[in-house]
C-alpha cells in the first residue's frame, strides 16, 4: 500500500466520518493527525530493530588509491548508510576494530599504502581503511540503511508490502489513545502484536541456542 492508501485505511477503520484523505499533503484537523500517525507508526516499527532484513543491503564499494577515509556516499553505496556490517576484498573480509581500539593502536596515523586489511567506523560515521589502498579497488560491502520515512502520496514503506497491515494497526493505536477509546486500543494492540510476531519471524535473523533455532 502507498502512504496515501495506508492513511485512507486508517481513516476508514477508525470510524472517522467523511472520506479521504485525498492526499497526505496539506491536510487539516483530524486528517492531518491521521497522516502523522501513519508516518510515525511506520518509522517506529522500522526503528524497533537495526538488523531487519529489509534494511540490509550489499553493494560494491569503490576504494580510491591513497584515500583512507570514506563516507557511505563516497563509497557509492545505495541509500543512507546506517551501519557497515562487513567489508571484504576478493572474498577476504577486512578485520573490524572499534574506533577506540583503532585509535589506541594509532592506526589512523598510518601513512603507508597497500592492500587494506582492516577498518573502523568513527563516531561521526566516517569509515577509515588501513592501510590506504595503493590502487583503486572495488570492495564488497554489507550494510544496513537508515530508516526511510514516507513523505508523498505514492511513497511505499520499506517494510515488505505483505506486512503493511502492521502500520495500520499501530496507527490505530495512536488514534485510539488520542480518543481515549480503550476498546479500539485493545483490539488494535492485539492485532499489532500478532502482526509484529509475524514480521519478526520473517525479517530478523534466527537465534541458535544449543543447535536449536528460535
N, C-alpha and C positions, 0 to 999 in steps of 0.2 A: 504494500500500500504506500501511496505517496504521503507526504506530510499533510496535504490538504485532506486526503481521504481518511487518514487517521483522526484528524480533527472532526470531520463530519461524523465518523463512527462514535466518537466520544460524546459529541453533542446529542446524537440520536439516543444512545444508550443511557445517557444521564437523565433523559426526560426533559431537557431544557426546551421550552416552547419555541416555535418558529422553525426556521430552516437554516441551512448554511453550516458553517461559514462558507462564503463563496470564494474566499481567498484567505491565506494566512497573514496577509499584509493589511495594515490599516484597519484592523478591527477595533471595536469599542466594547466596553462593559463586559458582560459575561463571555461573549465570544472571544474577546481578547484574552481572557483568563484561560479559556479552553485551549487556545493556541499555545500559550505559555506552559500550561500543564502538560500538554503532549510533548513539547520541546524538552521540558525538564525531565519528564519520565524517560525519554529516550536517552538523554545524557546520563541520568542516574544509573540506568541499567548498564550502559557501556562502562561506567566507572567502577562497577562492582568488582571487576577482576582485570588485572593488567595483562593476563595471559589468555584472554578469549581468543579462540581460533580466528574469529572474524577480524581481529586486529592484527593478525600475523601476516607478514609479507616476506618474500625472498626476492632479491634483485642483484644485479651487477653493480658493484661499487668501483668507481674509477679512481685509482690512486695515481697521483701525478709525481713524476720524478722530482726529488728534492723537497717535497711537501710532506710535513709530518702531521699537520693539524687540519681537521675537516669538520664540516657540519653535514647533516643529512642531505641538505640541498646540494652542497658541493660534491657529494658522492653520487649525485644524480639518482638518489633513492626516491621512489614514488610515495607521495604522502608525507605528512609531517612526522618525522621520526620521534618516537617516544622513548624506546629502549632498544639498544643494539644488543641482540641476543647472541650473535656469533658472527665472526668474520674469518673467512678462510681463503687461502691462495692455492690453487691447483689441488683442492681437496684436503689441504693440511690446515687445520684451524690455528689461528693465531691465539697465543695464550693471553687470557684476560687478567689484568691486575686492577684492583680498586685504585682510585686516584690517590688515596693515602699511601698505599704500597708503592705505587709508581713514583710518587714524589719522594718518598723516603729513600728510594734507591737512586734518585736523581736521574731517572731515565729520561725525563723531559728535557734534560740539558744535553743529551747525546746528539752531537752534530754529524755523526757518521751516517753514511748512506749504504744501503744494501738491500737484501731481501727481508721485508718486515717479518718479525716473529712474534710480536706482542702488541697489545694495545690497551688503552684505558679510556674512560669517558669522564671528562672533567665535570665538576658541579654545574657548569654553565652549558652542559650538553655538547661540548666540543670533543670530538674523537681525536686522540693522539696516537699515532702509529710509531713504533720503534723497531728498527731504525727507519728513517725516512727512505722510501724506495729510491733505488739508483736509476730506475727506468719506469716508464708508465706501466702500470699493472692493472688488470681487471680482476678484482677480488669478488667473492660471493658473500653477500650479507643476508643474515636472517634478522628481522627486526619487528618490533610492534609499532604501530602508528598511534598517534594521539586520537582521542575521541573526536568523532565527526558530528558536529551539530547540523540539524536540518534548518534551513533558512527560507527557502522558496517553496511555492505550491508543489512543484514536481519533484522536489528532493525526496529521496528514499533513505530510510535509516540503514546504517551499515549492518545492523542486526539482520540475520537472514530472514527473508520475507515470510517463511513459514512460521516464524515465531513473532510476527508483528503484533499479534493479539496481546502479548505481554505489555506492550506500550499502552494499549488501550486500557487494560486493567489497572496499570499503575496510575495513569492519568485520571481514571475514575476514582481512585483512592484519594487523589488530591482534591477532586471536586467534592467528594463525599465529606471529606474533612472540612472543607470550606463551608459547606452547607450544614454541617453537623448532622449528617444523615448516617446514623450508626448502622442501619440495616444495609444500605448500599455499600458502606465501607467494608462491612464484614464479608459480603458476597464478593466484592471486587478483590479484597485481600486474599481470600481463599483461591480465587481463580488466578491471581497473580503468583501466589506461591506455587501452585501446580505448574503454571507455565514456566516459572523460573527453574524449577527442578528439571523440567524437560530441556530447557536451554542449557543448563549446567551439564547435564548428561551428554549433550550433543556437542557443546562448544568449549569444554575445558578438558585438559589432559586428565586421563585416568590415573589414580594413585595406586601404586602396587605396594601391598604390605604382605610380607611372607608369601610371595608368589600369587597373591590374590589381588584382583583389580577392584577398585572402589570408585 
